[in-house]
Amino acid sequence: MAGFAAVFYSEPAVLGLLGNVVSAFLLCLQNFAVAQSGLRPRGAEDILAGVHLVLIGGFVQLLAGFLAFRKYDHLGGAAFLTFSALWSSYGATRIVSAAYPSPQNTTLPAGNGSHLLPLGAAQLSASQSAVAGLVAYISISFVLCFCSATVNYVMPFIFGALALALVFEAVALFCQWALVVSGAIELVIVTCGLYGAVALLLKGITQRYVLPGFGHPLFNVLLLGSAQKSSSKAIGEEKKKNTKYAEPMALGNICDTVSPFIFAFYFFGYMKTFCVGAVWISIISSCQLLSSFYSYLRGDAYHTTKFGVHSLYWLVMSWEEFILTAFLGLPRAQESRLGMFGGWFFLATACTLFLMSTHKDTLETLQNASFVILTTAFIHQIPLPGAQPLLGTACSLCTALSLYATFASLINSIGEKALIPVGAQAVSSSALQTALVALKALLTSTKELPGGTGAAVPDALFYICNGLAAASAIQGGLGDPGRQQLSIPSVLIPGAVGQLYVCRIQAWGGRRFGSVLPFCYAAFWAAWAWLRLAGHLLNIGAGNTEGFTAGSVAFLVLNAFLIILASSFNVVLLCVTLAMELLSICFLLFTLESLPLPFEIVVLSIFSILCFYGATASLANCMFGKDLLMMGPPLFTDRPQEKPICIFISNLDQLRAAAPPISPLLWEFMENVYPGGVGCIIQKGEWLKKLGVGAGYSRVGTQDSIMIRVPDLTVLVHLIDMTGPLAITSANPSGEVDSTHHDMVISRLGHKLEGVLCDGESDEVVASTVVNCTKIDESGITIVREGCIPAGKVMQIFERVKNRVL
């Protein structure tokens, strides 16, 4: 499926529009019935309505959004996933309302409904709490309505009607007359949606537009402005990454609009509890994980990490507030919050994202700055009464910036130009890289160190999830059940849920060890939250922890194997797995009631610091494709050190483009021995990264040298002409005879390869001759290995070249 071009996918908008049609029709029928009878649906009736909204409006549009992203439909992907979250949230609200009915809202009186609950009541009804979510989606719907007008002239009516219907759905919570208006508007949605679905269905069948409404916009998107020179380059670079999937930035910004908007309502005192709010934010945060996932599919490490972190933050924040309002209460929670430290890790991560965004546009930098302010206000040591106004203000700022970013990203994606201004770069990319290299120099005493395996896109999220769980697991004492309850979301959500997401995308990318590690650590943090934080709620304590004791011993053994595997990647990952072994020992000691708490706090702190550095280094190295921050070399490699990987080029012009510091004598010597069966070992340096090795710099050659060869095989030369220089090794297991035919390659290594370029019998039945040229100007050349070209002939060529040049 991943290999299909977008054109092979038909019209997913048919599915999305029908999802909206059925959901709107269901609400229309209910609204007219309530308006006539004055009685709200109760019990099973409301639950069934909610289930229908979740299944049809939610899951059907979720599938439509998936297919729209695959079809490279920027607007459709963002819109259908957004409305999927809307209908799922609204349906969940109906289910909650029916499950926990409030006697005051059995009958819906006319006029203002603010008297339904007495002033200062501890809990607002589920319907009233949903107002914040409805208002957030109203603003998003109007933005989608305007943007869809640049694509066709059917969807603007559908999205506009949806926005108006949401307005009156919100008003209907207080005034009965709005139900009739909302029902009438929902009939417009049904009519326009059915027409649009039929038109697109016919278009998909006939491959042409049969009915009018699609294929022509209400107005040309280019009329919104001329391309902004300051941003066109960055957008152009982003589009080179992957055009198989639509851009997910708009969806991520939509999620960053809805979540802080709901929180702003709560922190400014319009919501007394966060029960329904937690449900709404959980659903929209799941969509933000999807935006992170599609960023990963596009090879965008920055947005993969950013949207993943934001999703975790909204989830942790929402469920923490749910526990605070539903179980603990403000006075008790304030004292318990003083010993919580997960907020500091979020703040450090927000600062890292801010730093990495300074080479992007101004709007992106401002968004990250507002996120830094928000995470600062959420520090648990700040008293809640003083923090809530600051939190509300920070959430409002995040909402405003994200709403504008939603509009800008949608229009710029549709127009494929920077039509809506987003500002210039605060810092150039080269300046940021120079600063990171300077930081690396401060951390290392040597000029050049091997960097270990290259960072992959999801690596930063792996470190962030573990670091956040560890920082949140720090407990100043063992006798505060309130603090333990408040810490459950910040340990369980990133440590278990977040890492399962990382495991999924690691497995998608084919990194088997990369998926095993987060899966195992997700199980560890889930067990930690179960026993250490929720044990007093589940009646797990002294005398009945034998199962956890056995599990901790098993994990100690398992993690020992993970340590061995991590040693073949880099030093940072090795240190993290070693620290996890110490955490496993702490867990074991706790089950045996012999835990020295200060020791555990130290280990958790060290683990968090290691994870923070790993996240920062992984993100920086992956964003720029260079080893800007040191991760350390692997202690063990799966390839013998005496057989380093070499670089093949098609001609010396490819090498000249990298501008290596090569003397005229060496250039002339290579001109005379290339192409053919001779490989020249030369000094390794930063210039090698210009050949495209990127984060694999430490995996080719030795620490200070690299072998360069120009083959004389026509097929291979043509391939390198198309791809650029290639890192090459012999196609046989180490220690075995060389493969001389592609059938031998397939039989011996086929299970490890994605493809084999077949060219019949190899002309080279003897290995190449390897010449060490690192000191060619001082002491000449040395023959490292004599192969298909006799050593005497190589020395004759060198003497002839030397006499001519010197």
C-alpha positions as a printed Julia matrix, in Angstrom:
806×3 Matrix{Float64}:
   0.0     0.0     0.0
   2.81    2.4     0.82
   4.15    2.04   -2.7
   0.99    3.17   -4.5
   0.95    6.61   -6.0
  -1.69    9.01   -4.73
  -3.59    8.85   -8.02
  -4.55    5.22   -7.31
  -6.7     6.32   -4.39
 -10.18    7.35   -5.45
 -12.22   10.08   -3.74
 -12.02    9.71    0.06
 -14.04   12.92    0.36
 -17.15   10.86   -0.5
 -16.69    8.93    2.72
 -15.95   12.07    4.72
 -18.97   13.97    3.41
 -21.3    11.05    4.07
 -20.0    10.85    7.64
 -20.94   14.49    8.13
 -24.31   13.95    6.45
 -25.38   11.06    8.67
 -24.14   12.76   11.85
 -25.88   16.03   11.0
 -29.09   14.19   10.13
 -29.03   12.37   13.49
 -28.6    15.65   15.38
 -31.3    17.28   13.26
 -33.85   14.62   14.2
 -32.96   14.85   17.88
 -33.09   18.66   17.91
 -36.52   18.8    16.32
 -37.8    16.12   18.73
 -36.44   17.95   21.79
 -37.78   21.29   20.54
 -41.25   19.8    20.16
 -41.38   17.83   23.42
 -39.14   19.93   25.65
 -37.51   16.74   26.96
 -33.92   15.84   26.41
 -33.09   12.26   25.35
 -32.21   10.22   28.42
 -30.45    6.98   29.23
 -30.14    4.47   26.43
 -31.46    6.93   23.84
 -28.64    9.41   24.5
 -26.04    6.65   24.7
 -27.13    5.26   21.32
 -26.99    8.72   19.79
 -23.49    9.19   21.17
 -22.34    5.81   19.89
 -23.67    6.63   16.41
 -21.82    9.95   16.4
 -18.59    8.25   17.45
 -18.86    5.43   14.92
 -20.2     7.33   11.92
 -19.04   10.89   12.43
 -15.83    9.76   14.14
 -14.46    6.54   12.71
 -15.82    6.94    9.18
 -14.26   10.38    8.85
 -11.09    9.09   10.46
 -10.75    6.62    7.6
 -11.56    9.39    5.11
  -8.84   11.54    6.65
  -6.29    8.72    6.36
  -7.07    8.26    2.69
  -7.11   12.01    2.03
  -3.6    12.34    3.48
  -2.48    9.45    1.28
  -4.03   11.15   -1.73
  -1.97   14.29   -1.01
  -5.12   16.27   -0.18
  -4.0    18.9     2.34
  -7.47   20.34    3.0
  -9.37   17.04    3.02
  -6.91   15.32    5.36
  -6.99   18.15    7.9
 -10.75   18.75    7.65
 -11.95   15.15    7.93
  -9.68   14.29   10.84
 -10.77   17.5    12.58
 -14.45   16.74   12.16
 -13.77   13.15   13.15
 -12.49   14.49   16.48
 -15.47   16.86   16.73
 -18.16   14.23   16.25
 -16.31   11.72   18.47
 -16.06   14.32   21.23
 -19.68   15.36   20.9
 -20.77   11.72   20.9
 -18.66   11.02   23.98
 -20.32   13.98   25.69
 -23.75   12.45   25.01
 -22.59    9.15   26.48
 -21.17   10.82   29.59
 -24.36   12.86   30.01
 -26.46    9.71   29.91
 -24.13    7.77   32.18
 -24.08   10.5    34.83
 -27.37   12.33   34.46
 -27.98   15.59   36.25
 -31.5    15.98   37.6
 -31.49   19.64   36.7
 -31.19   19.08   32.97
 -33.97   16.52   32.53
 -36.27   19.25   31.26
 -34.93   21.98   29.04
 -36.7    25.25   29.92
 -36.96   28.2    27.61
 -34.82   31.26   28.21
 -31.46   31.52   29.9
 -30.37   28.25   31.39
 -27.75   29.59   33.77
 -30.0    28.76   36.74
 -29.81   25.03   36.01
 -27.05   24.73   38.59
 -26.77   26.88   41.69
 -23.99   29.44   41.9
 -20.74   27.91   43.16
 -21.8    24.34   42.41
 -18.94   21.9    42.47
 -19.69   20.43   39.06
 -21.16   21.77   35.85
 -23.21   19.44   33.68
 -21.46   17.58   30.86
 -23.39   19.57   28.27
 -22.31   22.93   29.68
 -18.69   21.77   29.9
 -18.81   20.93   26.19
 -19.39   24.6    25.3
 -15.64   25.27   25.36
 -15.0    22.51   22.84
 -17.86   23.63   20.59
 -16.6    27.22   20.51
 -13.09   26.02   19.63
 -14.38   23.94   16.72
 -16.53   26.84   15.53
 -13.44   28.96   14.88
 -11.69   26.05   13.16
 -14.75   25.37   11.0
 -14.85   28.96    9.76
 -11.15   28.73    8.83
 -11.77   25.47    6.96
 -14.78   27.06    5.26
 -12.69   29.94    3.94
  -9.81   27.72    2.86
 -12.12   25.28    1.06
 -13.37   28.15   -1.08
  -9.97   28.12   -2.77
 -10.54   24.48   -3.83
 -14.22   24.16   -4.86
 -17.58   25.8    -4.21
 -19.45   22.94   -2.5
 -17.37   22.35    0.61
 -17.49   26.02    1.71
 -21.26   25.66    2.13
 -20.86   22.38    4.04
 -18.12   23.63    6.35
 -19.81   26.99    6.8
 -23.09   25.31    7.7
 -21.22   23.09   10.15
 -19.76   26.16   11.83
 -23.19   27.81   12.13
 -24.75   24.57   13.37
 -22.12   24.38   16.1
 -22.89   27.97   17.08
 -26.54   27.18   17.66
 -25.75   23.81   19.26
 -23.79   25.79   21.86
 -26.59   28.33   22.25
 -29.13   25.51   22.55
 -27.5    24.45   25.79
 -29.06   27.58   27.29
 -31.92   28.55   24.96
 -34.43   26.09   23.55
 -35.28   28.1    20.43
 -31.73   27.52   19.08
 -32.51   23.83   18.63
 -34.87   24.6    15.75
 -32.33   26.87   14.05
 -29.58   24.29   14.52
 -31.81   21.56   13.08
 -32.6    23.68   10.02
 -28.9    24.36    9.4
 -28.15   20.68    9.79
 -30.63   20.0     7.0
 -28.49   22.28    4.81
 -25.46   20.15    5.74
 -27.37   17.01    4.77
 -28.46   18.47    1.43
 -25.12   19.96    0.4
 -23.21   16.95    1.73
 -25.3    14.48   -0.24
 -24.85   16.53   -3.4
 -21.1    16.75   -2.86
 -20.82   13.01   -2.17
 -22.77   12.12   -5.31
 -20.74   14.56   -7.43
 -17.42   13.16   -6.19
 -18.64    9.58   -6.51
 -19.55   10.17  -10.15
 -16.22   11.85  -10.7
 -14.41    8.84   -9.24
 -16.38    6.44  -11.44
 -16.19    8.38  -14.7
 -12.83   10.13  -14.07
 -14.37   13.45  -15.0
 -16.58   16.05  -13.37
 -20.2    15.21  -14.2
 -21.93   17.55  -11.75
 -20.78   21.12  -11.18
 -19.28   22.26   -7.9
 -15.85   20.65   -7.99
 -12.82   21.37  -10.11
 -13.22   25.14   -9.87
 -12.73   27.27   -6.72
 -14.89   30.17   -5.61
 -11.75   32.3    -5.91
  -8.15   31.69   -6.84
  -5.91   31.11   -3.84
  -3.19   33.17   -5.51
  -5.37   36.25   -5.04
  -4.62   36.12   -1.32
  -1.17   37.57   -1.89
   2.17   37.18   -3.57
   4.66   34.63   -2.4
   6.73   35.73    0.57
  10.4    35.59   -0.39
  11.48   35.01    3.18
   9.59   31.75    3.47
   9.49   30.33   -0.04
  12.88   28.68    0.29
  11.98   26.89    3.51
   8.67   25.69    2.1
  10.39   24.49   -1.04
  12.9    22.53    0.99
  10.11   20.92    3.05
   8.24   19.84   -0.07
  11.29   17.96   -1.31
  11.03   15.59    1.65
   8.0    13.58    0.65
   5.11   14.2    -1.67
   3.39   10.87   -1.06
   1.5    12.3     1.91
  -0.25   15.61    2.45
   1.34   18.14    4.79
   0.21   17.53    8.39
   1.18   20.94    9.8
  -2.35   22.33    9.5
  -3.8    19.38   11.43
  -1.18   19.78   14.15
  -1.96   23.5    14.42
  -5.69   22.77   14.61
  -5.03   20.49   17.59
  -2.89   23.22   19.15
  -5.86   25.55   18.75
  -8.57   23.34   20.27
  -6.66   22.01   23.3
  -5.44   25.35   24.76
  -8.83   26.94   23.99
 -10.58   24.38   26.22
  -7.93   24.89   28.89
  -8.37   28.67   28.71
 -12.08   28.23   29.51
 -11.14   26.05   32.45
  -8.37   28.23   33.88
 -10.47   31.38   33.63
 -13.12   29.68   35.76
 -15.84   28.88   33.21
 -15.54   25.13   33.93
 -15.59   23.85   37.5
 -14.5    20.3    36.67
 -12.47   18.85   33.84
 -14.27   15.55   33.31
 -15.66   16.24   29.85
 -12.76   18.52   28.99
 -10.36   15.61   29.49
 -12.38   13.54   27.02
 -12.38   16.27   24.37
  -8.66   16.9    24.73
  -7.84   13.18   24.68
  -9.6    12.8    21.34
  -8.05   15.86   19.67
  -4.62   14.91   21.08
  -4.97   11.54   19.35
  -5.36   13.48   16.11
  -2.19   15.39   16.96
  -0.37   12.06   17.25
  -1.59   11.39   13.71
  -0.08   14.68   12.56
   3.17   13.56   14.2
   2.89   10.22   12.4
   2.38   11.81    8.99
   5.31   14.14    9.69
   7.35   11.01   10.32
   6.22    9.53    7.0
   7.41   12.73    5.33
  10.81   12.4     7.02
  10.26   15.57    9.08
  12.0    15.03   12.41
  11.11   18.45   13.8
   7.33   18.25   13.39
   7.3    14.56   14.35
   8.84   15.55   17.67
   6.93   18.8    18.15
   3.45   17.39   17.58
   4.28   14.29   19.59
   5.44   16.39   22.55
   2.41   18.7    22.34
   0.05   15.74   22.25
   1.69   14.25   25.34
   1.56   17.61   27.1
  -2.16   18.16   26.49
  -2.95   14.58   27.56
  -0.9    14.78   30.76
  -2.25   18.22   31.62
  -5.89   17.28   31.0
  -5.88   14.05   33.04
  -3.96   15.7    35.83
  -6.63   18.39   36.05
  -9.3    15.69   35.9
  -7.79   13.94   38.94
  -7.4    17.27   40.72
 -11.02   18.36   40.24
 -12.75   14.98   40.42
 -10.89   13.32   43.3
  -8.58   15.6    45.27
  -9.77   19.18   45.36
  -7.62   22.31   45.27
  -6.38   22.54   48.91
  -5.19   18.95   49.05
  -3.76   19.04   45.53
  -1.7    22.18   46.12
   0.35   20.56   48.87
   0.85   17.39   46.84
   1.94   19.31   43.72
   4.97   20.81   45.46
   6.87   17.51   45.2
   6.21   16.91   41.47
   8.94   17.55   38.89
   7.56   16.39   35.54
   6.73   19.97   34.57
  10.43   20.87   34.58
  11.16   18.26   31.93
   8.34   19.61   29.78
   9.84   23.1    30.16
  13.31   21.88   29.15
  11.84   20.11   26.12
   9.87   23.22   25.15
  13.1    25.26   25.3
  14.8    22.72   23.02
  11.96   22.96   20.48
  12.19   26.75   20.67
  15.93   26.62   19.98
  15.49   24.25   17.03
  12.72   26.43   15.56
  14.81   29.61   15.46
  16.02   28.74   11.94
  12.42   28.39   10.77
   9.89   31.2    10.2
   8.95   33.79   12.78
   5.48   32.35   13.35
   6.92   28.95   14.23
   9.36   30.57   16.65
   6.54   32.55   18.3
   4.45   29.41   18.67
   7.29   27.67   20.46
   7.9    30.74   22.62
   4.25   30.65   23.72
   4.64   26.96   24.51
   7.64   27.78   26.69
   5.5    30.33   28.58
   2.74   27.75   29.01
   5.06   25.05   30.33
   6.62   27.59   32.68
   3.22   28.45   34.12
   2.48   24.75   34.59
   5.46   24.18   36.91
   3.98   22.38   39.9
   5.83   24.46   42.47
   3.84   27.58   41.47
   0.71   27.92   43.69
  -2.42   27.07   41.71
  -4.43   30.23   42.56
  -1.63   32.39   41.15
  -0.81   30.08   38.26
  -4.34   29.78   36.84
  -4.6    33.34   35.42
  -1.14   32.93   33.87
  -2.09   29.55   32.48
  -5.29   30.98   31.02
  -3.39   33.83   29.38
  -0.72   31.5    28.0
  -3.4    29.17   26.62
  -5.13   32.12   24.96
  -1.85   33.17   23.35
  -1.23   29.62   22.1
  -4.76   29.49   20.69
  -4.41   32.78   18.78
  -1.03   31.89   17.27
  -2.11   28.36   16.38
  -5.33   29.58   14.74
  -3.36   31.93   12.5
  -0.82   29.17   11.83
  -3.69   26.86   10.81
  -4.93   29.39    8.28
  -1.43   30.14    6.96
  -0.37   26.5     6.67
  -3.57   25.5     4.87
  -3.47   28.35    2.36
   0.26   27.99    1.75
  -0.1    24.22    1.3
  -3.01   24.57   -1.11
  -1.26   27.32   -3.09
   2.13   25.58   -2.77
   3.58   29.03   -2.15
   4.07   31.21    0.92
   1.0    33.37    0.24
   0.18   34.13    3.89
   3.09   35.84    5.68
   4.72   33.79    8.41
   7.85   35.88    8.88
  11.52   35.43    8.15
  14.03   33.19    9.87
  15.17   34.49   13.23
  18.52   32.7    12.8
  19.99   31.22    9.65
  20.34   27.46    9.46
  24.12   27.7     9.14
  24.34   29.95   12.22
  22.32   27.48   14.31
  24.48   24.59   13.14
  27.62   26.56   13.97
  26.29   27.19   17.48
  25.56   23.49   17.97
  29.02   22.55   16.72
  30.5    25.03   19.2
  28.48   23.37   21.96
  29.82   20.01   20.84
  33.37   21.39   21.04
  32.76   22.46   24.63
  31.58   18.96   25.53
  34.47   17.12   23.91
  38.19   17.41   24.4
  39.11   16.06   20.98
  38.42   17.67   17.67
  36.72   14.71   16.02
  34.92   11.8    17.64
  32.9     9.05   16.01
  29.23    9.79   16.21
  27.75    6.33   16.51
  24.77    5.26   14.46
  22.81    7.99   12.76
  19.8     9.41   14.57
  16.41    8.31   13.24
  13.32   10.51   13.12
  11.5     9.03   16.18
  14.59    8.78   18.42
  14.02   12.16   20.06
  10.48   11.15   21.06
  11.8     7.92   22.59
  14.15    9.84   24.85
  11.51   12.46   25.71
   8.94    9.84   26.73
  11.42    8.09   29.01
  12.83   11.29   30.46
   9.41   12.71   31.24
   8.26    9.48   32.89
  11.41    9.36   35.01
  11.18   13.01   36.08
   7.52   12.55   36.98
   8.26    9.36   38.92
  10.45   11.24   41.41
   8.61   11.22   44.73
   9.83   13.14   47.75
   8.3    10.49   50.01
   6.26    7.31   49.97
   3.35    8.47   52.1
   1.53   11.04   49.95
  -1.35    9.33   48.07
  -2.45   12.66   46.56
   0.91   13.18   44.89
   0.91    9.59   43.69
  -2.51   10.03   42.09
  -1.51   13.29   40.4
   1.67   11.66   39.06
  -0.14    8.79   37.33
  -0.87   10.65   34.06
   2.64   12.1    33.7
   4.25    8.66   34.17
   1.71    6.43   32.44
   0.89    8.57   29.38
   4.42    9.33   28.1
   6.06    6.26   29.62
   3.56    3.72   28.28
   1.17    5.28   25.74
   3.76    7.58   24.19
   6.33    4.84   23.87
   3.87    2.46   22.27
   3.39    5.15   19.62
   7.17    5.39   19.21
   7.3     1.6    18.99
   4.73    1.69   16.19
   6.59    4.19   14.04
   9.93    2.46   14.71
   8.4    -0.8    13.51
   6.95    1.0    10.47
  10.46    2.15    9.62
  11.81   -1.39    9.86
  14.02   -0.75   12.9
  13.51   -3.98   14.81
  15.67   -3.11   17.81
  14.26    0.41   17.73
  10.77   -1.01   18.25
  11.78   -3.57   20.89
  13.35   -1.0    23.2
  10.34    1.37   23.56
   7.97   -1.61   23.83
   9.92   -3.08   26.76
  10.28    0.29   28.47
   6.57    1.0    27.99
   5.84   -2.17   29.95
   8.26   -1.06   32.68
   6.67    2.36   33.17
   3.18    0.86   33.07
   4.18   -1.51   35.88
   5.78    1.4    37.75
   2.57    3.46   37.57
   0.47    0.43   38.49
   2.41   -0.46   41.63
   4.2     2.68   42.77
   1.51    5.27   42.02
  -1.82    3.43   41.85
  -1.03    0.61   44.25
  -2.87    2.23   47.17
  -5.97    2.59   44.95
  -5.8    -1.05   43.84
  -5.05   -2.43   47.3
  -1.58   -3.55   46.25
   0.95   -3.23   49.02
   3.15   -5.09   51.45
   2.52   -8.81   51.33
   1.0    -9.08   47.84
   3.71   -7.82   45.47
   5.22  -11.23   44.64
   4.2   -10.94   41.0
   5.93   -7.58   40.65
   9.04   -9.02   42.32
   9.2   -11.82   39.76
   8.51   -9.35   36.94
  11.3    -7.01   38.04
  13.8    -9.9    38.08
  12.68  -10.91   34.58
  13.05   -7.33   33.36
  16.56   -7.13   34.85
  17.55  -10.09   32.7
  15.79   -8.72   29.61
  17.35   -5.29   30.0
  20.8    -6.9    30.25
  20.32   -8.12   26.66
  19.09   -4.65   25.66
  22.31   -3.19   27.1
  24.35   -5.49   24.89
  22.33   -4.46   21.84
  22.53   -0.75   22.73
  26.32   -0.99   22.85
  26.3    -1.39   19.05
  24.46    1.92   18.58
  25.96    4.79   20.6
  27.18    5.71   24.06
  24.11    7.77   25.01
  21.72    4.88   24.35
  24.06    2.56   26.22
  24.04    4.89   29.25
  20.25    5.08   29.15
  19.9     1.29   29.18
  22.44    1.05   32.03
  20.47    3.62   34.02
  17.31    1.64   33.31
  19.01   -1.4    34.85
  19.53    0.62   38.04
  15.87    1.69   37.95
  14.88   -1.95   37.66
  16.91   -2.66   40.78
  15.09    0.17   42.58
  11.78   -1.33   41.53
  12.87   -4.73   42.82
  13.98   -3.26   46.15
  10.64   -1.51   46.5
   8.78   -4.79   46.13
  11.06   -6.21   48.82
  10.42   -3.16   51.05
  14.15   -2.37   51.11
  14.29    0.7    48.85
  16.69    3.53   49.8
  14.61    6.46   48.49
  17.54    8.93   48.01
  19.27    6.38   45.77
  16.14    6.09   43.61
  15.82    9.86   43.32
  19.44   10.13   42.15
  18.99    7.37   39.56
  15.75    8.87   38.23
  17.41   12.3    37.98
  20.43   10.91   36.09
  18.12    8.94   33.79
  16.11   12.11   33.02
  19.25   14.13   32.26
  20.58   11.42   29.94
  17.24   11.28   28.13
  17.11   15.07   27.77
  20.57   15.15   26.2
  19.7    12.19   23.98
  16.52   13.92   22.8
  18.32   17.19   22.05
  21.21   15.51   20.22
  18.94   13.15   18.25
  16.65   15.97   17.15
  19.51   18.26   16.1
  21.44   15.53   14.28
  18.36   14.23   12.5
  17.08   17.68   11.5
  20.35   18.66    9.83
  21.61   15.22    8.81
  24.92   15.79   10.61
  26.58   14.78   13.87
  26.23   18.24   15.39
  25.97   16.94   18.96
  27.98   13.97   20.15
  26.18   10.69   20.78
  29.33    8.62   21.14
  30.63    5.73   19.05
  29.28    2.19   19.24
  31.33   -0.12   21.45
  30.62   -3.05   19.17
  29.78   -3.17   15.49
  28.34   -5.96   13.39
  31.12   -5.47   10.85
  34.79   -6.27   11.6
  36.88   -3.12   12.12
  39.57   -4.5     9.78
  37.03   -4.43    6.93
  35.76   -0.83    6.82
  33.1     0.24    4.36
  34.36    2.23    1.37
  32.81    4.85   -0.93
  32.18    4.29   -4.65
  31.93    7.26   -7.01
  31.19    7.25  -10.72
  33.96    9.73  -11.59
  36.39   12.09   -9.92
  34.08   15.06  -10.51
  31.84   13.74   -7.74
  34.85   13.79   -5.42
  35.93   17.27   -6.52
  32.45   18.59   -5.63
  33.17   17.73   -1.98
  36.45   19.75   -2.09
  38.66   17.36   -0.09
  42.14   18.63    0.89
  43.97   16.51   -1.72
  47.38   17.39   -3.15
  48.01   17.71   -6.93
  50.1    14.52   -6.79
  47.23   12.5    -5.36
  44.75   13.96   -7.86
  47.06   12.99  -10.72
  47.61    9.5    -9.31
  43.87    8.87   -9.03
  43.35   10.16  -12.57
  45.71    7.43  -13.77
  44.38    4.47  -11.75
  40.64    5.22  -12.03
  38.36    3.67  -13.16
  39.35    0.11  -12.41
  40.25   -2.36   -9.74
  42.23    0.02   -7.5
  40.94    1.67   -4.33
  42.78    4.62   -2.79
  42.76    5.24    0.97
  42.82    8.97    1.75
  42.41   11.16    4.82
  38.87   11.36    6.22
  37.29   14.7     7.18
  34.14   16.83    7.24
  34.28   17.04    3.46
  33.08   13.42    3.36
  29.64   14.5     4.59
  29.19   16.48    1.36
  29.13   13.16   -0.48
  25.84   12.35    1.25
  26.91   10.04    4.06
  25.26   12.38    6.59
  24.74   10.74    9.97
  26.5     7.61    8.69
  29.87    9.37    8.77
  31.2     7.18   11.57
  29.96    3.99    9.88
  32.17    4.29    6.77
  35.91    3.95    6.64
  37.98    4.09    9.79
  38.17    6.91   12.32
  40.65    8.88   10.2
  40.64    7.39    6.69
  38.31    6.31    3.9
  38.8     4.27    0.73
  37.54    5.8    -2.52
  37.07    3.75   -5.67
  35.77    4.41   -9.19
  34.47    1.11  -10.65
  34.6     0.21  -14.34
  31.3    -1.7   -14.28
  28.83    0.05  -16.58
  25.66   -0.78  -14.64
  27.14    0.26  -11.29
  28.59    3.49  -12.71
  25.22    4.37  -14.21
  23.52    3.68  -10.86
  25.99    5.94   -9.01
  25.44    8.64  -11.62
  21.76    8.61  -10.68
  22.07    8.24   -6.91
  25.36    9.95   -6.12
  28.23    8.32   -4.19
  27.39    5.02   -2.51
  28.77    3.3     0.58
  29.7    -0.15   -0.69
  30.77   -3.43    0.85
  31.2    -6.89   -0.63
  27.96   -8.83   -1.03
  28.88  -11.76    1.17
  28.82  -12.59    4.88
  32.05  -11.66    6.62
  34.68  -14.37    6.35
  33.09  -16.16    3.39
  34.12  -16.16   -0.27
  33.03  -13.29   -2.52
  29.75  -13.49   -4.44
  30.43  -13.57   -8.19
  26.82  -13.78   -9.42
  23.58  -12.15   -8.33
  22.11  -15.62   -7.65
  24.76  -16.07   -4.95
  23.81  -12.73   -3.42
  20.13  -13.65   -3.31
  20.72  -17.09   -1.79
  23.13  -15.81    0.89
  21.76  -12.37    1.77
  18.31  -12.2     0.16
  16.51  -12.34    3.53
  18.33   -9.16    4.62
  17.99   -7.13    1.41
  15.12   -5.12   -0.04
  16.34   -5.54   -3.6
  19.15   -6.86   -5.81
  20.39   -5.2    -9.01
  20.96   -8.15  -11.33
  23.88   -7.92  -13.77
  24.83  -11.54  -14.32
  28.32  -12.93  -13.77
  30.82  -10.54  -12.19
  33.95   -9.66  -14.18
  35.86   -9.29  -10.9
  36.76  -12.71   -9.54
  39.66  -11.28   -7.54
  39.39   -8.51   -4.95
  40.5    -4.99   -5.76
  43.97   -3.69   -5.0
  44.01   -1.31   -2.04
  46.56    1.51   -1.91
  47.24    3.68    1.15
  47.68    7.26   -0.11
  47.35    9.12    3.21
  51.08   10.06    3.14
  51.62   10.17   -0.58
  53.48   13.51   -0.48
  55.78   12.56    2.39
  56.7     8.91    1.87
  54.76    7.78   -1.17
  52.18    5.02   -1.32
  51.96    1.58    0.28
  50.13   -1.47   -0.99
  47.66   -2.62    1.68
  46.27   -5.51   -0.36
  47.29   -6.81   -3.75
  44.32   -7.8    -5.84
  43.27   -7.81   -9.47
  45.81   -5.1   -10.36
  49.4    -6.23   -9.67
  51.28   -4.22   -7.06
  54.2    -3.71   -9.44
  51.97   -2.07  -12.03
  50.5     0.28   -9.41
  53.98    1.3    -8.26
  55.03    1.94  -11.88
  52.03    4.24  -12.37
  52.9     6.09   -9.17
  56.56    6.6   -10.14
  55.59    7.84  -13.59
  53.03   10.29  -12.13
  55.45   11.44   -9.43
  58.2    12.21  -11.96
  55.78   14.12  -14.15
  54.2    16.19  -11.34
  57.37   16.88   -9.34
